[in-house]
Amino acid sequence: MQLFGTGADQVVALEVVLANGRFVTATPSVNNDLYWAMLGGGGGTFGIITSAIVKVHPKIPVTASTWTVMTSETVSVGAFWELVKFFWDSFPTYNEAKTYSYGNVMKLAPGAYMWNMSPFYATNKTVAEYEALVAPLYQKAAELNIKLVANTTHYDTVYAANQATFATYNYYIGAAGAIPGSRLLPTENWADEQIRNQTFAAIQNAVENALMLNIYHQHAADDQNRGINSVNPAFRNLQSQVVVINSVTDMTPVGWKGADDALNNQIMGPLREVSPTGGAYGNEANVGEPDWQQAFWGENYPRLLQVKKKYDPTELFYVHHGVGSEGWVVKDNGIVGVQSTDGPLCRV
């Protein structure tokens, strides 16, 4: 993403079966409105993609680094948060260097916290170049009497780095017991000290009230791809994505609804309020994301709706909170407590 743009930016052409049964090609010059819509607007919303032609890029080396910082007898809560905030404030610098990170911050108990970096990806950089980039972070840790011990390895390819990091994690596919929420935080949230502090206060609030906060620094390769597809404009202007995981301890419908309400209001509410030009990532968003048209597609939504009506006028293809789904609802009679697929799909 930081080197070549979003995944959707890499698609040269699509072959698509439409709602009326026609088999068509979509490129920037043939059925270009369909091409624009399907790359960012939801592939299952406008038709069925049967094949795609995708760009190839040279293999890219990467230096990957992981570390863990925890509060302890020698690491105070204040020092812990000061180091995490220093890292947070450095996101524009890291993004300018075309790097990426994924980590999480958790409240383990009252007054006990953990920050886990897993991993920091310094794409196209040697170990020495990576260490020079993060040297101020290590200096800050030393000033705070925090021993930042990292496991840093250089890989010849991103694939090799991925196999050593992300591929080793247990994602607990199919498990229940938590609800996610997503927020794309734009560049302007790092514009000055006041907005940085307000944003970080919302981050701390999320950590205090949720099970886990996943934090990414990431920024799509700049504007050469803007407008070629319907990728959420918030993806073109972000410095960070956060994914909040809120636990559900009461598995009754009342419990699920209560956890979802807490996520939307108490936890995600401050993050949305402090980032009015931000958005949400559909793949890790809350099933009850409010104002989802704006959150998922921003200014692209009106045009996406026009394309939907053109290619699927009978609304054959339905996706929950997908383009044009306003006229449909799954009537599950509240058996889960949050929106589910356990019931008939009916016109509103």
C-alpha positions as CSV (number, residue, x, y, z in Angstrom):
1,M,0.0,0.0,0.0
2,Q,2.7,2.5,1.0
3,L,4.8,1.7,-2.2
4,F,2.2,1.0,-4.9
5,G,-1.2,2.1,-3.6
6,T,-4.1,0.1,-2.4
7,G,-4.9,-3.5,-3.6
8,A,-7.7,-2.1,-5.8
9,D,-5.1,0.2,-7.6
10,Q,-3.3,-2.9,-8.9
11,V,-6.2,-4.2,-11.0
12,V,-5.9,-3.6,-14.7
13,A,-9.1,-5.3,-15.9
14,L,-12.1,-7.4,-14.7
15,E,-14.4,-9.9,-16.3
16,V,-17.8,-9.7,-14.8
17,V,-21.2,-11.5,-15.0
18,L,-23.9,-8.9,-14.5
19,A,-27.3,-9.2,-12.9
20,N,-29.0,-9.6,-16.3
21,G,-26.6,-12.5,-17.2
22,R,-24.4,-10.6,-19.6
23,F,-20.6,-11.3,-19.5
24,V,-18.6,-8.1,-19.8
25,T,-15.1,-6.7,-19.5
26,A,-14.4,-3.7,-17.3
27,T,-11.3,-1.6,-17.7
28,P,-10.5,2.2,-17.5
29,S,-11.7,2.5,-21.1
30,V,-14.3,-0.2,-21.4
31,N,-17.4,-0.1,-19.1
32,N,-15.2,2.3,-17.1
33,D,-18.0,3.2,-14.7
34,L,-18.4,-0.5,-13.7
35,Y,-14.6,-0.8,-13.4
36,W,-14.5,2.3,-11.1
37,A,-17.4,1.1,-9.0
38,M,-16.3,-2.5,-8.4
39,L,-12.8,-1.5,-7.3
40,G,-13.7,0.0,-4.0
41,G,-17.4,-0.1,-4.1
42,G,-17.8,-3.7,-3.1
43,G,-17.2,-6.5,-5.7
44,G,-20.3,-8.5,-4.8
45,T,-22.6,-5.5,-5.1
46,F,-22.5,-4.8,-8.9
47,G,-21.9,-8.2,-10.4
48,I,-19.9,-11.4,-10.1
49,I,-16.2,-11.1,-10.9
50,T,-14.9,-14.2,-12.7
51,S,-11.3,-13.1,-13.3
52,A,-9.0,-10.1,-13.0
53,I,-5.8,-9.0,-14.5
54,V,-3.4,-7.6,-11.9
55,K,-0.2,-5.7,-12.0
56,V,3.1,-7.3,-11.1
57,H,5.8,-5.6,-9.1
58,P,9.4,-6.5,-8.3
59,K,10.2,-8.4,-5.2
60,I,10.7,-5.9,-2.3
61,P,13.0,-6.6,0.7
62,V,11.8,-5.6,4.1
63,T,13.2,-5.3,7.6
64,A,10.6,-6.5,10.2
65,S,10.8,-5.7,13.9
66,T,8.8,-6.8,16.9
67,W,8.8,-5.7,20.5
68,T,6.7,-5.7,23.7
69,V,6.6,-3.0,26.4
70,M,4.6,-3.5,29.6
71,T,4.1,-1.5,32.8
72,S,6.0,-2.9,35.7
73,E,7.8,-1.9,38.9
74,T,10.3,-0.1,36.7
75,V,7.9,1.1,33.9
76,S,5.2,3.5,35.3
77,V,1.9,4.0,33.7
78,G,2.9,7.6,32.8
79,A,6.1,6.5,31.2
80,F,4.3,3.8,29.3
81,W,1.8,6.2,27.7
82,E,4.4,8.8,27.0
83,L,6.4,6.3,24.9
84,V,3.3,5.1,23.1
85,K,2.3,8.7,22.4
86,F,5.8,9.5,21.1
87,F,5.4,6.6,18.7
88,W,1.9,7.8,17.7
89,D,3.1,11.3,17.1
90,S,5.8,9.9,14.8
91,F,3.4,8.3,12.3
92,P,3.8,11.1,9.6
93,T,7.6,10.5,9.7
94,Y,7.2,6.7,9.4
95,N,4.6,7.0,6.6
96,E,6.8,9.5,4.8
97,A,9.5,6.8,4.9
98,K,7.0,4.4,3.3
99,T,6.9,2.0,6.2
100,Y,4.0,0.2,7.9
101,S,3.3,-1.1,11.4
102,Y,0.7,-3.3,13.1
103,G,0.5,-3.6,16.9
104,N,-1.9,-3.5,19.8
105,V,-2.3,-1.9,23.1
106,M,-4.3,-3.6,25.9
107,K,-5.3,-2.8,29.4
108,L,-4.4,-6.0,31.3
109,A,-5.7,-4.8,34.7
110,P,-6.3,-1.5,36.5
111,G,-3.0,0.3,36.1
112,A,-1.4,-2.4,34.0
113,Y,-0.9,-2.1,30.2
114,M,0.9,-3.8,27.3
115,W,2.0,-2.5,24.0
116,N,2.9,-5.2,21.5
117,M,4.5,-4.4,18.1
118,S,3.9,-7.3,15.7
119,P,5.5,-6.1,13.4
120,F,7.0,-2.9,12.2
121,Y,7.6,-3.3,8.4
122,A,10.4,-1.2,7.0
123,T,9.8,-1.9,3.3
124,N,12.8,-1.6,1.0
125,K,15.1,-0.8,3.9
126,T,18.1,-2.4,5.4
127,V,18.4,-3.0,9.1
128,A,20.7,0.1,9.4
129,E,18.2,2.3,7.6
130,Y,15.3,1.0,9.8
131,E,17.3,1.6,13.0
132,A,18.1,5.1,11.9
133,L,14.4,5.8,11.3
134,V,13.4,4.6,14.8
135,A,16.4,5.9,16.7
136,P,14.4,8.8,18.2
137,L,11.9,6.2,19.6
138,Y,14.8,4.3,21.3
139,Q,16.2,7.5,22.6
140,K,12.8,8.4,24.1
141,A,12.6,5.0,25.7
142,A,16.0,5.4,27.3
143,E,15.0,8.8,28.6
144,L,11.9,7.2,30.2
145,N,14.1,4.3,31.6
146,I,12.3,1.8,29.4
147,K,14.3,-1.0,27.9
148,L,13.0,-1.4,24.4
149,V,14.2,-4.8,23.3
150,A,13.3,-5.6,19.6
151,N,13.7,-8.6,17.5
152,T,14.7,-7.2,14.1
153,T,15.3,-9.3,10.9
154,H,15.9,-8.4,7.3
155,Y,14.1,-10.5,4.7
156,D,14.6,-10.6,0.9
157,T,10.9,-10.4,0.2
158,V,7.7,-9.2,1.9
159,Y,6.4,-12.8,1.5
160,A,9.2,-14.2,3.6
161,A,8.6,-11.5,6.2
162,N,4.9,-12.3,6.2
163,Q,5.5,-16.0,6.7
164,A,7.6,-15.2,9.8
165,T,5.1,-12.8,11.3
166,F,1.5,-12.6,10.3
167,A,1.3,-16.2,9.0
168,T,2.2,-17.5,12.5
169,Y,-0.8,-15.8,14.3
170,N,-3.9,-17.7,15.3
171,Y,-6.8,-15.6,14.0
172,Y,-9.5,-17.8,15.7
173,I,-11.6,-18.0,12.6
174,G,-15.2,-18.8,13.4
175,A,-15.0,-17.8,17.1
176,A,-17.6,-15.5,18.7
177,G,-17.3,-13.3,21.8
178,A,-16.1,-9.9,20.5
179,I,-17.3,-7.1,18.2
180,P,-14.9,-5.0,16.1
181,G,-15.0,-1.3,15.1
182,S,-12.8,0.5,12.6
183,R,-11.6,4.0,12.1
184,L,-9.4,5.6,9.4
185,L,-7.7,8.6,11.0
186,P,-6.7,11.3,8.5
187,T,-3.5,13.4,8.1
188,E,-5.1,16.5,9.6
189,N,-5.3,14.7,13.0
190,W,-1.5,15.2,13.2
191,A,-1.6,18.8,12.0
192,D,-0.8,20.4,15.4
193,E,-0.3,19.5,19.1
194,Q,-3.9,20.2,20.0
195,I,-5.5,17.8,17.6
196,R,-2.8,15.2,18.2
197,N,-3.6,15.4,21.9
198,Q,-7.3,15.2,21.3
199,T,-6.9,12.2,19.0
200,F,-4.6,10.4,21.4
201,A,-7.1,11.0,24.3
202,A,-9.7,9.1,22.2
203,I,-7.1,6.3,21.7
204,Q,-6.5,6.1,25.4
205,N,-10.3,6.1,26.0
206,A,-10.6,3.1,23.6
207,V,-7.9,1.2,25.4
208,E,-9.5,1.9,28.8
209,N,-12.9,0.6,27.7
210,A,-12.3,-2.1,25.2
211,L,-10.6,-5.5,25.1
212,M,-7.9,-4.5,22.7
213,L,-6.9,-1.7,20.3
214,N,-5.1,-2.7,17.1
215,I,-3.1,0.2,15.7
216,Y,-1.6,0.6,12.3
217,H,0.5,3.4,10.8
218,Q,-0.1,3.3,7.1
219,H,-0.5,5.7,4.2
220,A,-1.3,4.8,0.6
221,A,1.2,5.8,-2.1
222,D,0.1,9.3,-2.9
223,D,-2.2,10.8,-5.4
224,Q,-1.3,9.1,-8.7
225,N,-4.2,6.6,-8.1
226,R,-6.8,9.1,-6.9
227,G,-10.0,8.9,-8.9
228,I,-9.1,5.8,-10.9
229,N,-11.5,3.7,-8.7
230,S,-14.0,4.1,-5.9
231,V,-11.7,3.3,-3.0
232,N,-12.8,5.3,0.1
233,P,-11.1,8.7,-0.1
234,A,-10.3,8.3,3.5
235,F,-7.8,5.7,2.5
236,R,-5.9,8.2,0.4
237,N,-5.5,10.6,3.3
238,L,-4.9,8.4,6.4
239,Q,-2.0,8.3,8.7
240,S,-3.4,5.5,10.9
241,Q,-6.1,2.9,11.0
242,V,-7.3,1.6,14.4
243,V,-9.4,-1.5,15.0
244,V,-11.1,-1.7,18.3
245,I,-12.1,-5.1,19.7
246,N,-14.9,-5.0,22.3
247,S,-15.5,-8.2,24.3
248,V,-19.0,-9.8,24.7
249,T,-19.2,-11.6,28.0
250,D,-23.0,-12.0,28.1
251,M,-24.0,-14.1,25.0
252,T,-27.7,-13.3,25.3
253,P,-29.3,-10.9,22.8
254,V,-29.4,-8.2,25.6
255,G,-25.7,-8.8,26.2
256,W,-24.7,-8.6,22.5
257,K,-26.7,-5.4,22.1
258,G,-25.2,-3.8,25.2
259,A,-21.7,-4.6,24.0
260,D,-22.5,-3.2,20.5
261,D,-24.0,0.0,22.0
262,A,-20.9,0.5,24.2
263,L,-18.6,0.0,21.3
264,N,-20.5,2.5,19.1
265,N,-21.1,5.1,21.7
266,Q,-18.6,5.0,24.5
267,I,-15.6,3.7,22.6
268,M,-15.9,4.6,18.9
269,G,-17.9,7.7,19.5
270,P,-14.9,9.9,20.6
271,L,-12.8,8.5,17.7
272,R,-15.5,9.5,15.1
273,E,-16.0,12.9,16.8
274,V,-12.3,13.7,16.6
275,S,-11.9,12.6,13.0
276,P,-14.9,14.0,11.0
277,T,-13.2,13.5,7.7
278,G,-12.1,10.0,8.5
279,G,-13.9,6.8,7.6
280,A,-14.1,3.0,8.3
281,Y,-12.6,-0.1,6.7
282,G,-15.4,-2.3,5.7
283,N,-13.6,-5.6,6.3
284,E,-13.1,-4.9,10.0
285,A,-16.0,-2.6,10.7
286,N,-18.8,-2.9,13.1
287,V,-21.9,-4.6,11.7
288,G,-23.9,-1.7,13.1
289,E,-21.5,1.1,11.8
290,P,-23.6,4.3,11.9
291,D,-23.7,6.6,8.8
292,W,-22.1,3.7,7.0
293,Q,-22.5,5.3,3.5
294,Q,-20.2,8.1,4.5
295,A,-17.9,5.9,6.7
296,F,-17.2,3.4,3.9
297,W,-17.3,5.5,0.8
298,G,-17.4,9.2,1.6
299,E,-18.0,11.5,-1.3
300,N,-18.0,8.5,-3.7
301,Y,-21.3,7.1,-2.4
302,P,-23.8,9.1,-4.6
303,R,-22.0,8.0,-7.8
304,L,-21.7,4.4,-6.6
305,L,-25.5,4.4,-6.0
306,Q,-26.0,5.6,-9.6
307,V,-23.8,2.8,-11.0
308,K,-25.7,0.3,-8.8
309,K,-29.0,1.3,-10.2
310,K,-27.7,1.1,-13.8
311,Y,-26.2,-2.4,-13.6
312,D,-28.5,-4.0,-11.0
313,P,-31.8,-2.1,-11.2
314,T,-33.7,-5.0,-9.6
315,E,-31.2,-5.2,-6.7
316,L,-30.4,-8.8,-7.2
317,F,-27.1,-8.5,-5.4
318,Y,-27.4,-7.7,-1.7
319,V,-24.6,-7.0,0.8
320,H,-25.3,-5.8,4.3
321,H,-24.4,-2.1,4.4
322,G,-23.4,-2.4,0.7
323,V,-24.2,0.2,-1.9
324,G,-27.9,0.4,-2.5
325,S,-28.8,-1.9,0.5
326,E,-31.0,0.7,2.2
327,G,-34.2,-0.9,0.9
328,W,-33.5,-4.3,2.5
329,V,-33.4,-5.8,6.0
330,V,-32.8,-9.2,7.5
331,K,-35.7,-9.8,9.8
332,D,-34.1,-11.9,12.5
333,N,-36.5,-10.8,15.2
334,G,-33.7,-9.8,17.5
335,I,-32.6,-13.3,18.3
336,V,-28.9,-12.3,18.3
337,G,-29.1,-8.7,19.6
338,V,-27.1,-7.3,16.7
339,Q,-27.8,-7.5,13.0
340,S,-27.4,-11.1,11.8
341,T,-28.1,-13.2,8.7
342,D,-30.4,-15.5,10.6
343,G,-33.7,-14.7,9.0
344,P,-35.5,-13.8,5.7
345,L,-34.2,-10.9,3.6
346,C,-37.2,-8.5,3.2
347,R,-38.0,-5.2,1.6
348,V,-38.1,-2.4,4.1
